[in-house]
Amino acid sequence: MDIGATSIDLAIADFSPNILFRYSEEAQVRKGPIKILGRVCTLLEKMIRENGLQADKLLGIGMGVPGPVDFSNGSVVSPPIMPGWDNYPVIQTVQQWFPSANVVVDNDVNVMALGEIIEGAGKGVNNLIFVKIGTGIGAGIISHGKIYRGASGCAGDIGHISISKSGPLCHCGNKGCLEAIAGGPAIAERALRAAQAGDSPILLKFIEKNYGTLTAEDVGDAAREGDPLSIEIIRESGQMVGDVLASLVNFYNPDMIVIGGGVSNLGNLLLSSIRQAVLNRSLPLATRDLDIVFSEIGRDAGVTGAVNLALDYMFTIESNNGVVERDAD
């Protein structure tokens, strides 16, 4: 189960693990856990039934959610874009639907990072940063081949690094966060204001077509048509992301940075801007062997990572202090 800010992606896999069945649809995570988890579990029940499977043969469920997760107990903690999810019993709710399954929950970008090192561009890479640029911006950190979650599970939340103290208000309550300036909605909002001011005839056509709105995807399409404003917005957004990543490169020295999420569809202009900023602001030794690439598996990164997360924690026992440990048997 890969639950994003605006989408649901589901997959059923075997122990190989081969993905057997796949389903995706649009959904707004801000509608709350009751509605979203109910929808996800209903869809999974339907997938199981329609494909001739048995629900009691479902042994593990891996889930990614777009907010900070206390991994030791699977709870979402004060998520900026997930109203109603704070400390909601996600694992218990899903296990009520599927009692035979061991459920494990993690941040969606951690799950994507895991998927990327298993099946994507990061296959065989030991030290990697996966950056999701979508409604929000976050990073999944792979250290020595394993997810690095930090002391409380919230490592990699780069979307709330401040890049402008006088910048716009972010969902988290602070001003000038990276995702409030360079995330998908921020890119669309900046383009909308500029187009309405008469700075882009091409974007005005998209606004008329979309009944007064724009998306980051529209900005990318306009850039491919040669719109100077859209090109500038994408370049500047990429540079801001790259500036933050340069600090991470100097600090962590990864082998690879993988860019994913919906905004990555803006294409090579975004990627080249990120690369240039990282190369300009990082130490030469840190970038000498560094690869900065797009995800090779796109939206499959989330479900691939979730499947493997479920496999990793399928045979477990829970200790008295609440920490999940692998069963010696």
C-alpha positions in Angstrom: 0.0 0.0 0.0 1.5 3.3 -1.1 -0.6 6.2 0.1 0.5 9.5 -1.3 -0.9 13.0 -0.8 -3.1 12.7 -3.9 -3.1 9.0 -4.8 -3.4 5.4 -3.7 -1.2 2.7 -5.3 -1.8 -1.0 -4.4 0.0 -4.2 -5.4 -0.3 -7.9 -4.4 2.9 -9.9 -4.6 4.2 -13.4 -3.9 7.2 -14.4 -1.9 9.6 -14.1 -4.9 8.7 -11.2 -4.8 6.8 -10.8 -8.0 4.0 -8.2 -8.3 1.0 -10.2 -9.4 -1.7 -7.5 -9.5 -1.6 -3.7 -9.4 -4.1 -0.9 -9.0 -4.0 2.9 -8.7 -6.4 5.7 -8.3 -6.5 9.4 -7.2 -7.3 10.1 -3.6 -6.8 13.0 -1.2 -5.0 11.9 2.0 -6.3 15.0 3.8 -9.8 13.4 3.8 -8.6 11.5 6.9 -7.7 8.0 8.0 -11.3 6.6 8.3 -12.1 7.4 4.7 -8.7 6.7 3.2 -7.9 3.4 5.1 -11.5 2.3 4.5 -11.0 2.9 0.7 -7.6 1.2 0.6 -8.8 -1.9 2.5 -12.0 -2.1 0.4 -9.9 -2.0 -2.8 -7.5 -4.6 -1.5 -10.4 -6.9 -0.6 -11.8 -6.5 -4.1 -8.4 -7.2 -5.7 -8.1 -10.4 -3.6 -11.6 -11.6 -4.4 -11.6 -10.7 -8.1 -8.3 -12.5 -8.7 -9.3 -15.7 -7.1 -7.2 -15.3 -4.0 -8.0 -15.9 -0.3 -7.8 -13.1 2.2 -6.5 -15.5 4.9 -3.5 -16.2 2.8 -2.4 -12.6 3.0 0.5 -12.7 5.4 2.1 -9.3 5.2 1.2 -5.7 4.4 3.8 -3.0 3.9 2.4 0.6 3.8 3.9 4.0 3.0 2.2 7.2 4.1 3.2 10.9 3.4 4.1 12.0 6.8 6.5 11.4 9.8 6.2 7.9 11.1 7.3 6.6 14.5 8.5 3.3 13.0 8.7 1.5 16.4 4.9 1.5 16.7 3.8 2.5 13.2 2.1 5.7 14.2 1.9 8.9 12.2 3.1 11.9 14.3 1.9 15.5 13.6 1.8 15.1 9.8 1.6 18.6 8.2 -0.6 17.5 5.2 -2.6 14.7 6.9 -5.2 16.2 9.1 -6.8 13.6 11.5 -3.9 11.1 11.1 -1.9 12.1 14.2 -1.4 9.0 16.3 -4.3 7.3 14.5 -4.2 3.4 15.0 -3.2 2.7 11.4 -1.8 -0.8 12.0 -4.7 -1.9 14.2 -7.3 -0.6 11.7 -5.7 -2.5 8.7 -5.3 -5.6 10.8 -9.1 -5.6 11.6 -9.7 -6.0 7.9 -6.9 -8.5 7.4 -6.2 -10.4 10.7 -3.8 -12.9 9.1 -1.4 -10.1 7.9 1.5 -8.6 9.8 1.3 -4.9 9.0 4.3 -2.5 9.0 4.1 1.3 8.3 6.8 3.7 7.2 7.2 7.1 5.6 6.4 6.9 1.9 9.8 8.2 0.8 11.6 5.6 2.9 9.5 3.0 1.1 10.3 4.5 -2.3 14.0 4.5 -1.5 13.8 0.9 -0.6 12.1 0.1 -3.9 14.7 2.0 -5.9 17.7 0.1 -4.5 15.9 -3.2 -5.1 14.5 -2.7 -8.6 15.5 0.8 -9.8 18.4 3.0 -10.6 19.9 2.4 -7.2 20.1 -1.4 -7.5 23.3 -2.5 -5.8 24.0 1.0 -4.4 24.9 1.1 -0.7 24.6 4.8 0.1 21.8 6.7 -1.6 19.3 9.6 -1.1 15.9 9.2 -2.8 14.2 12.6 -3.2 10.5 12.7 -3.8 9.2 16.0 -5.2 5.5 16.1 -5.3 2.9 17.9 -3.2 5.6 17.8 -0.5 9.3 17.2 -0.7 11.1 14.5 1.3 14.1 12.3 1.2 14.7 8.6 2.0 18.2 7.8 3.1 19.8 4.4 2.4 23.0 3.9 4.5 25.0 0.7 3.9 22.1 -0.8 2.0 19.5 -0.2 4.7 16.9 2.5 5.4 18.3 5.1 7.9 15.4 6.4 9.9 17.2 8.3 12.7 16.4 8.3 16.4 12.6 8.8 16.1 11.9 7.8 12.5 11.8 11.2 10.8 15.2 11.4 9.2 15.2 12.8 5.7 12.4 15.4 6.1 14.2 17.9 3.9 11.0 19.6 2.8 10.9 21.6 6.0 14.4 22.9 5.8 14.1 26.7 5.6 15.5 28.3 2.5 13.9 31.8 3.0 12.9 33.2 6.4 10.6 35.6 4.6 9.1 33.0 2.3 5.5 31.7 2.2 3.9 30.0 5.1 4.2 26.2 5.0 1.7 23.6 6.2 4.1 22.9 9.2 3.5 26.4 10.5 7.0 27.8 9.6 7.9 30.2 6.8 10.1 29.6 3.8 10.3 25.8 3.8 11.7 24.1 0.7 8.4 22.4 -0.2 6.4 25.6 0.3 8.6 27.2 -2.4 9.6 24.4 -4.7 7.0 21.7 -4.2 4.3 21.0 -6.9 1.6 23.3 -5.5 4.1 26.1 -5.1 5.3 25.8 -8.7 1.7 25.8 -9.9 0.8 28.8 -7.7 3.8 30.9 -8.8 3.0 30.1 -12.5 -0.6 31.0 -12.1 0.1 34.4 -10.5 2.6 35.3 -13.2 0.4 34.1 -16.0 -2.6 36.1 -14.7 -0.3 39.1 -14.6 0.3 38.7 -18.3 3.8 37.2 -18.2 2.9 34.0 -20.2 0.4 33.7 -23.1 1.2 30.0 -23.3 0.2 29.4 -19.7 -2.9 31.5 -20.1 -4.1 28.9 -22.6 -3.6 26.2 -20.0 -5.5 28.3 -17.4 -8.5 28.6 -19.8 -8.4 24.9 -20.6 -8.3 24.0 -16.8 -11.1 26.5 -15.8 -8.8 28.9 -14.0 -6.2 26.6 -12.5 -2.7 25.3 -13.2 -0.7 22.2 -12.2 3.0 21.6 -12.1 2.5 19.3 -15.0 1.1 22.2 -17.0 4.2 24.2 -16.2 6.3 21.4 -17.6 4.2 21.2 -20.8 4.5 24.9 -21.3 8.3 24.7 -20.8 8.4 22.0 -23.5 6.6 24.5 -25.8 9.4 27.0 -25.1 7.6 29.2 -22.6 10.3 31.4 -21.0 8.4 31.9 -17.7 7.9 28.1 -17.2 11.5 27.4 -18.0 12.6 30.0 -15.4 10.3 28.6 -12.7 11.5 25.1 -13.3 15.2 26.1 -13.3 14.8 28.1 -10.1 12.8 25.3 -8.3 15.5 22.8 -9.3 18.2 25.1 -8.1 16.5 25.5 -4.7 16.2 21.7 -4.3 19.8 21.3 -5.5 21.1 23.9 -2.9 19.5 21.8 -0.1 20.9 18.6 -1.5 24.4 20.0 -1.8 24.4 20.4 2.0 23.3 16.8 2.3 26.0 15.7 -0.1 28.7 17.4 1.9 27.3 15.9 5.1 26.5 12.4 4.0 28.6 11.8 0.8 26.2 9.4 -1.0 27.0 7.3 -4.1 23.7 8.4 -5.8 20.8 10.8 -5.6 17.6 9.6 -7.2 14.8 12.1 -8.0 11.2 10.8 -8.1 7.7 12.0 -7.4 5.2 13.7 -9.6 7.2 16.9 -10.1 10.1 14.8 -11.6 7.9 14.6 -14.7 9.0 18.2 -15.4 11.9 16.4 -17.1 15.6 17.1 -17.8 15.4 20.8 -17.2 14.6 20.1 -13.6 17.2 17.4 -13.3 20.0 19.5 -14.9 19.2 22.4 -12.6 19.4 20.2 -9.5 22.7 18.7 -10.8 24.2 22.1 -11.5 23.3 23.4 -8.0 24.7 20.3 -6.3 28.0 20.4 -8.3 28.4 24.1 -7.7 27.9 24.0 -3.9 29.4 20.6 -2.9 33.0 19.7 -2.3 34.7 18.2 -5.3 35.6 14.9 -3.5 31.9 14.5 -2.5 30.7 14.8 -6.1 33.6 13.0 -7.9 31.7 9.7 -8.2 28.2 11.0 -7.5 25.3 10.1 -9.8 22.2 12.2 -9.8 19.4 10.5 -11.8 15.7 10.1 -12.2 13.9 7.1 -10.7 13.9 4.2 -13.1 10.7 2.7 -11.8 8.6 5.8 -11.2 5.3 5.1 -9.3 6.3 1.5 -8.9 9.0 2.5 -6.4 6.4 2.9 -3.6 4.7 -0.5 -4.1 8.0 -2.3 -4.8 9.4 -0.9 -1.5 6.2 -1.7 0.4 6.3 -5.3 -0.8 9.9 -5.7 0.4 9.2 -3.9 3.6 6.4 -6.4 4.3 8.7 -9.3 3.5 11.4 -7.9 5.8 9.0 -7.7 8.8 6.6 -10.5 8.1 8.0 -13.0 10.6 8.3 -11.0 13.8 7.4 -10.9 17.4 6.8 -7.8 19.6 8.9 -7.3 22.7 7.7 -5.9 25.9 9.0 -2.4 25.2 7.1 -2.3 21.9 10.1 -2.6 19.6 9.5 -5.1 16.8 12.3 -7.7 16.6 12.9 -10.5 14.1 11.9 -14.0 15.4 14.9 -16.2 15.8 12.9 -19.1 14.3 
